[in-house]
């Protein structure tokens, strides 16, 4: 039996709420947790972010029903309205994270990648420029990787990152055809993501120093003055420097 219910993640910020479509044994709300998510072609759970339900006219009737059913309080509705008036608004296919280790879909051919980090009362957008290849003059911008997959962020425990808060990306699952490129630096399940060197040099780990000051998008390849610190704070609370 199919059920469309609001997914409320324990300890997750309410701004990261979403609708999920699941197959359940019956139509009782309590069966939702034992159900199985319907998946997208990329292998991610089918879902509609609460932000999209709020500000998309096509979904307004669904959002109003969530209000009637008590899933969206007046305070949460007010927060959504405030964010909807800014330029930081997620789309239906946007990646919205509230903590590390959440799995999300990625296109390894992308020349840039953006995602949102939700807090209790804020939403931060993070950009990563050329996430899967190094910038080398005279070699264009395209990535040699062409596949898709599911990945997650982690706080690095590598020796070279000791004493820092550095976020890395790990491949959880590859989806579909991985493409013709078979170099050793290609994305591999269970491995950390590497940035390809187009001139044949040594690839580098995709790593983001959370405490580096990057207020200008693109100036150092990525921009996250508030987003990644919020992601770590949501994950570890006061133990922000510990994985």
N, C-alpha and C positions, 0 to 999 in steps of 0.2 A: 504494500500500500504506500502511496506517495504522500509525503507530508512536507509542507512548507512552514517552517517555524523559525522564530528568532533564536539565533545562537548567542547565548550569554556565556562568555568565558570567565571562569572564576578568576578574580583579581585583575582582570583585564580592564583597561579604561572603557567606559561606556561609549566613548566616541569611536571605538573600534568595532562597534556592533555591526552585525550583518545578518542577512537572511540566507539560509541554506536550504537546499532541496535534498531530502533524504528519503530513502526507501525504508519503511518501518513495518513492523508486524501488524499494527493496528492504527487507529486514528486518535489514540490517546496521547496527550502531550508528553507524558512520562516515557513513552517509547522512543522519543527522539534521540536520547543519549545512546540507545542500543542500535539505532539505525545505521545505515551505510550511506555515506555521501555519494551523490551523483557527481561524476567527474567531468571536467572539460577535456577536450582533445589533448591538452598539454599535461593532463594528469592531476591538475589542481582541483580542489573542491569547488563545485558550482556555488556561487554566492553573489549577493548584491549588497554592497556596503550601505550602511545606514545613511551616509552622506548622500549617496545617489538616490536613495528612496526619498530623502527629504527634498532635494532641490530639482528633481526631474519630474515634470508634469505627468509623464506617462505612469509613474509609480506613486503618485500622490495618494491614490485611494488605498494602496497597501500601507503607506506610511500612516495615514489616518486611522486605519484599523489597528496598527501597532499602538497608537496613542490610546485608542479605546480599550485595548486589552491590557494596558498598563505597562507595556514594554518601554515606552518613551515618556519620561516625566516632563513636567513643565520646565524644569531647570535644564534638562538635556535638550529639549526642543529649542530653548533660548540659545544655548551654545551652538547648536547646528545653524540657527538663523544668523548668528554673528559671523561664523566662519563662511557661510554662503555669500556674505557680502564682501568677502576678500577675494583675491586672485588665487588663493590656495584652495582649490576645490578638486577633489578626486573625481575620476570618471569611473564608469562601471568596470573597466579592466585595470584600474590602478591597483598597485600593491600598497596595502596599508598594514603596517607592522606596529606592534605595541611592545615587543620584547625580542631579544635574541633567540635564535634556534627555531623561530617560526619558518616553516617551509613555504616557498613561493616560486612561481614560474619565472623563467628567464629565457631570453633569446640571445644566444651567444654570438650572433652576428650583429647585434645592436652596437651602434657607434656611441650611444649615450644611454644612460639608464637613470630613471628617477623613481623614487618611492616616497611614501608618507610615513611619518612616525606620529602615533596618537598618544597623547598624555591625558590626564584627567580633565584638562580644560583647554588644551591647545592641540594644534596639528601643524607639524613641521614638514616641509618638503626638502628632500635631499637629492642632489644631482651628482652623478658620477660620469665624467667625460671619458670616452674611450676606455671602458672598463676592461676590455679583453685584449688590448694591444697597446704597446708602448708608442708614444709619439716620436717618430723619427723623421727628420726633414727629408723630403724627396720621396717618401714612400706612401703618400696618400693617407686615407683615414680608415678604409674598410678593414673589417676583421676577417682573418682567414677561417675562423670558426663559423659554421653555418647551422649547427644543430640547436635544439632546445632542451630544456631540462628543468628540474626542480632543485633549488639550492636553499641554503640558509646561511645567516651570518653567525659568526662565533667570535668570542674574545680570544685573541691569539695567546697561546702558551709557548710559542717558539722562543728559543734563547735570544734571538736577535731583537725580540720585542719586549724583553724583560724590563720592568720598570716603566712601561708605557701602557696606555689603554689603546690597543690596536685591534681593529676589527678586520677579520678575514672572511672569505666566502668559501663554503664547502659544497661540492656537488652531491646531492642526495640521490638523484636519479636522472638518467638521460632519457629523453623522450623522442621517439621517431628516428629518422635517418640522421646520423651524426655528420654526414657530408664527406667530401673526398679528402679533406686534410687529415693526415695520419701522423703528424709530428708528435714528439713526446710531451709537448706542452699542451696538447689538446685537452679539453675537459674530460675527466674520467670520474666515474662513480666512486664516491668515498674520498676523493682527493680534493685538496684546496685548489682554487682557481688561480691559474697563472696568466700573466699578460704577455702575449706573444711579441717577440722582437722581429719586426718585418725585415730588418737587414741581416738576419741570421745570427744575431748575438744571443746572449743568454736571456731567457725569459725572466720576468720578475713576478713575485707573488702579488696578487691583488690585495693590498693592505691599506687600511685607512686609519691614520692616527687620530683618535677622537679629539684630542686636546690641541691639535694643530689649528691655528687660526686661519680660516679660509673664508673670509666674508664675501669675496667676489667669485661668482660662479665661473668656473673654467680657468681661473688664474693659476691653480695648481692641480688641475685635473678633477677636482671634486669640491663640493661645497656643503658643509655640514656644521656650521657654528653652533647650532642648537639641537639638530635632529639626532645625531648619533649619541651625544651625551644623554639625551632623553631616553633613547633606546636602552642604554646601559642602566640608567637609573631605574627604569621600569622593571628591568630584569633582576637586578641585584639589590635594589634599595640602597641602604647605607654602605653596603659592601661593593662599591662601584668599581673597585680595582681588582676584584677577584672573579675568576670564571666560575 
